[in-house]
Amino acid sequence: MLWIYYIVLNFITIFAYAIDKRRAVRGRWRIPERMLLGLAFFGGALGAWLGMQLCHHKTSKKKFVILVPLFLVLHIALVVTVLIKI
């Protein structure tokens, strides 16, 4: 069940980053940074990192460059811990 959560959330997150990049280019309404970081924090860090790399989005924002990889490492540690206890 945990894998399904991560897969779905990461797909949502990568699409959110892609949509926000497209809106930024077109000068339209944007997804708040708080929402993008929140998606990464709650398990979409891999999708956020991929979205940043593939779309070249938020790569110059220091808080994204620091927090997204940090969230990814924390979630990897969480998954490893859960797997060890099973």
Backbone as a printed PyTorch tensor [residue, N CA C, xyz], in Angstrom:
tensor([[[  0.8150,  -1.1990,   0.0000],
         [  0.0000,   0.0000,   0.0000],
         [  0.8630,   1.2690,   0.0000]],

        [[  1.9730,   1.2060,   0.7150],
         [  2.8760,   2.3580,   0.7850],
         [  3.4280,   2.6930,  -0.6040]],

        [[  3.7220,   1.6680,  -1.4060],
         [  4.2650,   1.8880,  -2.7430],
         [  3.2680,   2.6170,  -3.6310]],

        [[  2.0050,   2.2470,  -3.5170],
         [  0.9620,   2.9040,  -4.3200],
         [  0.8890,   4.3820,  -3.9590]],

        [[  0.9570,   4.6840,  -2.6610],
         [  0.9360,   6.0770,  -2.1910],
         [  2.0800,   6.8600,  -2.8430]],

        [[  3.2890,   6.3120,  -2.7620],
         [  4.4460,   7.0160,  -3.3120],
         [  4.3570,   7.1690,  -4.8320]],

        [[  3.9370,   6.1420,  -5.5150],
         [  3.8390,   6.2090,  -6.9780],
         [  2.8310,   7.2710,  -7.4100]],

        [[  1.6430,   7.2380,  -6.8140],
         [  0.5910,   8.1980,  -7.1830],
         [  1.0280,   9.6230,  -6.8390]],

        [[  1.5380,   9.8210,  -5.6320],
         [  1.9330,  11.1690,  -5.2150],
         [  3.0710,  11.7110,  -6.0750]],

        [[  4.0100,  10.8730,  -6.4580],
         [  5.1180,  11.3410,  -7.2830],
         [  4.6760,  11.6930,  -8.6970]],

        [[  3.7240,  10.9450,  -9.2500],
         [  3.1770,  11.3220, -10.5590],
         [  2.4320,  12.6500, -10.4660]],

        [[  1.6490,  12.8260,  -9.4170],
         [  0.9450,  14.0970,  -9.2160],
         [  1.9580,  15.2390,  -9.1040]],

        [[  3.0150,  15.0020,  -8.3600],
         [  4.0220,  16.0460,  -8.1230],
         [  4.7580,  16.4270,  -9.3980]],

        [[  5.1770,  15.4560, -10.1760],
         [  5.9050,  15.7830, -11.4070],
         [  4.9990,  16.5600, -12.3680]],

        [[  3.7250,  16.1870, -12.4130],
         [  2.7900,  16.9290, -13.2610],
         [  2.5570,  18.3390, -12.7240]],

        [[  2.5210,  18.5010, -11.4070],
         [  2.3490,  19.8280, -10.8200],
         [  3.5190,  20.7430, -11.1890]],

        [[  4.7360,  20.2130, -11.1480],
         [  5.9080,  21.0070, -11.5210],
         [  5.8680,  21.3600, -13.0070]],

        [[  5.4700,  20.4030, -13.8320],
         [  5.3870,  20.6610, -15.2800],
         [  4.3110,  21.6990, -15.5890]],

        [[  3.1670,  21.5770, -14.9280],
         [  2.0750,  22.5450, -15.1330],
         [  2.5100,  23.9300, -14.6810]],

        [[  3.1700,  24.0120, -13.5260],
         [  3.6100,  25.3090, -13.0190],
         [  4.6340,  25.9390, -13.9500]],

        [[  5.5290,  25.1430, -14.5050],
         [  6.5150,  25.6750, -15.4500],
         [  5.8190,  26.2250, -16.6900]],

        [[  4.8660,  25.4700, -17.1980],
         [  4.1360,  25.9200, -18.3910],
         [  3.3950,  27.2260, -18.1170]],

        [[  2.7750,  27.3070, -16.9500],
         [  2.0630,  28.5370, -16.5890],
         [  3.0310,  29.7020, -16.4020]],

        [[  4.2020,  29.4200, -15.8730],
         [  5.2020,  30.4830, -15.6820],
         [  5.6340,  31.0540, -17.0260]],

        [[  5.8620,  30.1840, -17.9920],
         [  6.2840,  30.6200, -19.3230],
         [  5.2010,  31.4690, -19.9780]],

        [[  3.9510,  31.0960, -19.7420],
         [  2.8250,  31.7990, -20.3640],
         [  2.3190,  32.9920, -19.5470]],

        [[  2.9230,  33.2300, -18.3850],
         [  2.5290,  34.3690, -17.5640],
         [  1.1560,  34.2120, -16.9300]],

        [[  0.7640,  32.9890, -16.6460],
         [ -0.5540,  32.7260, -16.0720],
         [ -0.4470,  32.4650, -14.5730]],

        [[ -1.6120,  32.1940, -13.9620],
         [ -1.6820,  31.8860, -12.5420],
         [ -0.7850,  30.6990, -12.2230]],

        [[ -0.0710,  30.7660, -11.1040],
         [  0.9190,  29.7580, -10.7370],
         [  0.4680,  28.9240,  -9.5540]],

        [[  1.0490,  27.7500,  -9.4420],
         [  0.8610,  26.9150,  -8.2590],
         [  1.7810,  27.4950,  -7.1850]],

        [[  1.2520,  27.7510,  -5.9880],
         [  2.0950,  28.3430,  -4.9350],
         [  3.3010,  27.4570,  -4.5940]],

        [[  4.4320,  28.1020,  -4.2990],
         [  5.6360,  27.3710,  -3.9320],
         [  5.3930,  26.4970,  -2.7180]],

        [[  4.5760,  26.9770,  -1.8190],
         [  4.2400,  26.2130,  -0.6110],
         [  3.5920,  24.8750,  -0.9840]],

        [[  2.7460,  24.8810,  -1.9960],
         [  2.0910,  23.6510,  -2.4510],
         [  3.1100,  22.7110,  -3.0940]],

        [[  3.9870,  23.2610,  -3.9330],
         [  4.9960,  22.4290,  -4.5850],
         [  5.9310,  21.7870,  -3.5620]],

        [[  6.3770,  22.5520,  -2.5850],
         [  7.2320,  21.9940,  -1.5350],
         [  6.4580,  21.0370,  -0.6390]],

        [[  5.1830,  21.3150,  -0.4090],
         [  4.3510,  20.4240,   0.3970],
         [  4.2040,  19.0610,  -0.2540]],

        [[  4.0200,  19.0470,  -1.5600],
         [  3.9400,  17.7730,  -2.2750],
         [  5.2350,  16.9770,  -2.0960]],

        [[  6.3590,  17.6640,  -2.1790],
         [  7.6530,  17.0050,  -1.9860],
         [  7.7900,  16.4920,  -0.5510]],

        [[  7.3900,  17.2940,   0.4050],
         [  7.5120,  16.9300,   1.8150],
         [  6.6900,  15.6910,   2.1650]],

        [[  5.4970,  15.5960,   1.6170],
         [  4.6040,  14.4960,   1.9680],
         [  4.8420,  13.2270,   1.1440]],

        [[  5.9340,  13.1730,   0.3860],
         [  6.2920,  11.9370,  -0.2900],
         [  6.5420,  12.0620,  -1.7720]],

        [[  6.3520,  13.2350,  -2.3320],
         [  6.5530,  13.4130,  -3.7640],
         [  7.9060,  13.9940,  -4.1110]],

        [[  8.8930,  13.7740,  -3.2650],
         [ 10.2090,  14.3880,  -3.4640],
         [ 10.8890,  13.9000,  -4.7410]],

        [[ 10.7520,  12.6330,  -5.0700],
         [ 11.3560,  12.1330,  -6.3050],
         [ 10.6940,  12.7890,  -7.5140]],

        [[  9.3840,  12.8910,  -7.4970],
         [  8.6670,  13.5630,  -8.5770],
         [  9.0340,  15.0330,  -8.6640]],

        [[  9.2150,  15.6680,  -7.5100],
         [  9.6260,  17.0790,  -7.4950],
         [ 11.0180,  17.2350,  -8.1050]],

        [[ 11.9410,  16.3640,  -7.7080],
         [ 13.2950,  16.4370,  -8.2370],
         [ 13.3040,  16.1930,  -9.7480]],

        [[ 12.5440,  15.1810, -10.1820],
         [ 12.4560,  14.9140, -11.6210],
         [ 11.8190,  16.0870, -12.3580]],

        [[ 10.7750,  16.6680, -11.7840],
         [ 10.1320,  17.8280, -12.3920],
         [ 11.0850,  19.0040, -12.5000]],

        [[ 11.8940,  19.2010, -11.4790],
         [ 12.8740,  20.2760, -11.5060],
         [ 13.8970,  20.0350, -12.6210]],

        [[ 14.3590,  18.8110, -12.7530],
         [ 15.3990,  18.4970, -13.7370],
         [ 14.8510,  18.4800, -15.1640]],

        [[ 13.7380,  17.8140, -15.3680],
         [ 13.1820,  17.6730, -16.7150],
         [ 12.6140,  18.9680, -17.2680]],

        [[ 11.9940,  19.7570, -16.3920],
         [ 11.3540,  21.0070, -16.8370],
         [ 12.2320,  22.2310, -16.6030]],

        [[ 13.4020,  22.0290, -15.9960],
         [ 14.2760,  23.1540, -15.6340],
         [ 13.4850,  24.1910, -14.8460]],

        [[ 12.7930,  23.7000, -13.8220],
         [ 11.8940,  24.5480, -13.0570],
         [ 12.3120,  24.5870, -11.5910]],

        [[ 12.3960,  25.7720, -11.0560],
         [ 12.7550,  26.0220,  -9.6620],
         [ 14.1950,  25.6140,  -9.3420]],

        [[ 15.0200,  25.4400, -10.3510],
         [ 16.3970,  25.0090, -10.1300],
         [ 17.3040,  26.1390,  -9.6390]],

        [[ 16.8430,  27.3660,  -9.7430],
         [ 17.6410,  28.4850,  -9.2320],
         [ 17.1250,  28.9690,  -7.8790]],

        [[ 16.0590,  28.3690,  -7.4010],
         [ 15.5030,  28.7290,  -6.0860],
         [ 16.2150,  27.9040,  -5.0210]],

        [[ 16.9560,  28.5870,  -4.1440],
         [ 17.7780,  27.9160,  -3.1490],
         [ 16.9730,  26.9670,  -2.2640]],

        [[ 15.7700,  27.3950,  -1.8510],
         [ 15.0000,  26.5290,  -0.9530],
         [ 14.5770,  25.2320,  -1.6460]],

        [[ 14.3350,  25.2650,  -2.9420],
         [ 13.9870,  24.0480,  -3.6730],
         [ 15.2170,  23.1720,  -3.8590]],

        [[ 16.3430,  23.7790,  -4.1910],
         [ 17.5800,  23.0370,  -4.4100],
         [ 18.0270,  22.3250,  -3.1290]],

        [[ 17.7350,  22.9040,  -1.9840],
         [ 18.1180,  22.3000,  -0.7010],
         [ 17.0330,  21.3570,  -0.1790]],

        [[ 15.7870,  21.8230,  -0.1410],
         [ 14.7320,  21.0590,   0.5140],
         [ 14.2820,  19.8150,  -0.2480]],

        [[ 14.1610,  19.8960,  -1.5650],
         [ 13.6720,  18.7310,  -2.3220],
         [ 14.6150,  17.5290,  -2.1550]],

        [[ 15.9390,  17.6660,  -2.3400],
         [ 16.8140,  16.5090,  -2.0930],
         [ 16.7830,  16.0480,  -0.6290]],

        [[ 16.6600,  16.9890,   0.2970],
         [ 16.5700,  16.6300,   1.7140],
         [ 15.3240,  15.7900,   1.9740]],

        [[ 14.1850,  16.2080,   1.4370],
         [ 12.9550,  15.4340,   1.5920],
         [ 13.0980,  14.0530,   0.9570]],

        [[ 13.7770,  13.9810,  -0.1760],
         [ 13.9830,  12.6990,  -0.8480],
         [ 14.7960,  11.7530,   0.0320]],

        [[ 15.8720,  12.2520,   0.6060],
         [ 16.7080,  11.4330,   1.4930],
         [ 15.8990,  10.9890,   2.7100]],

        [[ 15.1130,  11.8790,   3.2820],
         [ 14.2970,  11.5260,   4.4480],
         [ 13.2780,  10.4440,   4.1140]],

        [[ 12.6570,  10.5250,   2.9470],
         [ 11.6700,   9.5130,   2.5690],
         [ 12.3270,   8.1760,   2.2270]],

        [[ 13.5040,   8.2110,   1.6450],
         [ 14.2410,   6.9650,   1.4040],
         [ 14.5670,   6.3040,   2.7450]],

        [[ 15.0230,   7.1030,   3.7050],
         [ 15.3240,   6.5740,   5.0360],
         [ 14.0700,   5.9980,   5.6980]],

        [[ 12.9450,   6.6770,   5.5190],
         [ 11.6780,   6.1960,   6.0880],
         [ 11.2910,   4.8500,   5.4850]],

        [[ 11.3680,   4.7370,   4.1700],
         [ 11.0130,   3.4900,   3.4950],
         [ 11.9520,   2.3610,   3.9090]],

        [[ 13.2370,   2.6310,   3.9760],
         [ 14.2020,   1.6100,   4.4010],
         [ 13.9010,   1.1680,   5.8300]],

        [[ 13.6050,   2.1090,   6.7030],
         [ 13.2650,   1.7820,   8.0810],
         [ 12.0220,   0.9100,   8.1600]],

        [[ 11.0110,   1.2480,   7.3960],
         [  9.7730,   0.4590,   7.3820],
         [ 10.0480,  -0.9430,   6.8520]],

        [[ 10.8300,  -1.0580,   5.7930],
         [ 11.1430,  -2.3600,   5.2090],
         [ 11.9560,  -3.2350,   6.1690]],

        [[ 12.8500,  -2.6310,   6.9150],
         [ 13.6620,  -3.3730,   7.8730],
         [ 12.7820,  -3.9360,   8.9860]],

        [[ 11.7850,  -3.1770,   9.4090],
         [ 10.9120,  -3.6150,  10.5090],
         [  9.9110,  -4.6840,  10.0810]],

        [[  9.7190,  -4.8150,   8.7730],
         [  8.7220,  -5.8040,   8.3000],
         [  9.3070,  -7.1770,   8.3120]]])
